[in-house]
Amino acid sequence: MSTTDRIALYAFVVTALAFLFPLAQSAWAALFPERPLALSVRVERSPCTTPWLLTPGNEGLEEGFKTAQDGQYLRWEKEGRIVRSGSVVAGVLARGTVDDAVVVRDISITVTGRDAPVPGKAMQSGGCGTDDPPEFLVVDLDELPLNRPVSVSYLQNSPTQAAAREARKKLGDPISLPVQVGRDSVYSFFLTGRTLRYDTRWIATVTWWDGKADHTDRIDNDGQPLRATGAAR
């Protein structure tokens, strides 16, 4: 191929790409539209805020437990070497990604499993200090049905959740819905699930409206249900 032919070919390819690229972008956007709401979830693991239980056979972790990094707690948890004792706390941040605001309509809690409490040695280091987010929901998981979502509005009024509401008052304001979230705004809250009687697994679901339909996002622990155990007897 001559130099002239090569130049002509390169020019054709560049022109074709310049034409096709916007079409490809449009096709990609149609197939994978941007979600108007982005959720970030952080499950508390620091012993400053989380009471842990060393499961039997893992007492050797005690020496370096309080100085471990977040990733180490996550590995130990996935390996079953530590379990949250009594409660688990998840911090959630909802951020708008498009110009039109979306409406967070509901947060529901679902207990997905119950077993006998896990034995072990309690580990906690208090007094580390923490920044309080603006809104909280504390839930007594032992009072919820199994495998049935329970709305935040019920939890904030049910007589069976009275003790949880009293505990929430010590932390800050209650969750107040509905709330609008736009591109330049965020909505943050903490969820605390408490258990006294069981080894309990649970998830939360956020329901939001984009102006056309309802959508849901799941809150969990790195793909697994949130988990805490009561004290073994």
C-alpha positions, 0 to 999 in steps of 0.5 A: 500500500502506498503512502497516499493510500495509507494516509487516506485509510488512516483519515477514513478510520479517524473520521469513522471513529469520530462518528461512531464514538458518540453513537457508542456512548449513546448506546452504552448510556441507553443500556447502562443508564446512570443511577440517580442515587448512589449508596455508600455503606460502612459497617463499623468494625473498630473496637472503639465502637463495636463490641466483638466476641473472640470465638472459641479457639481464637484467644490468641488474637487478643494481644493485637486485637485493639491495634489491628486495622479495619481490613484485619477485622474484616478478614477475622470476621469472614473467617468466623474468628470474631463475631459482633457482640450484642449489636452491629452498626452500619453508617449509610450515605445516600448521594444524588448523581443527577440533576433531578432530585430523588426521594428516599421513601423508606428504610426497612429491616429484615431479619434473615436468620436466627441461631443460638448465641455464639460463645466466646470472650468479649472484647471492646475498647471504649472512649475512642471518640466518634463523629455523630451523623445527623440521624439514627435508627436503633432496632431491637432485632429480637422483636422482629419477625423472621424473613419479613421486612419491617418499615422504619415507620413501624419501628419508630412507633411500635411498643416492642421497639420502645427500648430501642427508641430510648437508646436512640435518643442518646445518639441523636435525631431519629430518621425522618422520611421522605427526604430529597437527595440531589446532585449537590446533596447527601443524606446520611444515617446510622443503623444499629441492630441489637440482639440479646437472645440470638445469633442474628443476621439481618439486612436493610433495604432503602426504597427511593423514587426517581420520579418514574418508579420505585427502586431498592438498594440493599444494605449489608456487610460486604455482600453478607447479612449484618450479624451480631450475637447475644450472650451465650448461656 
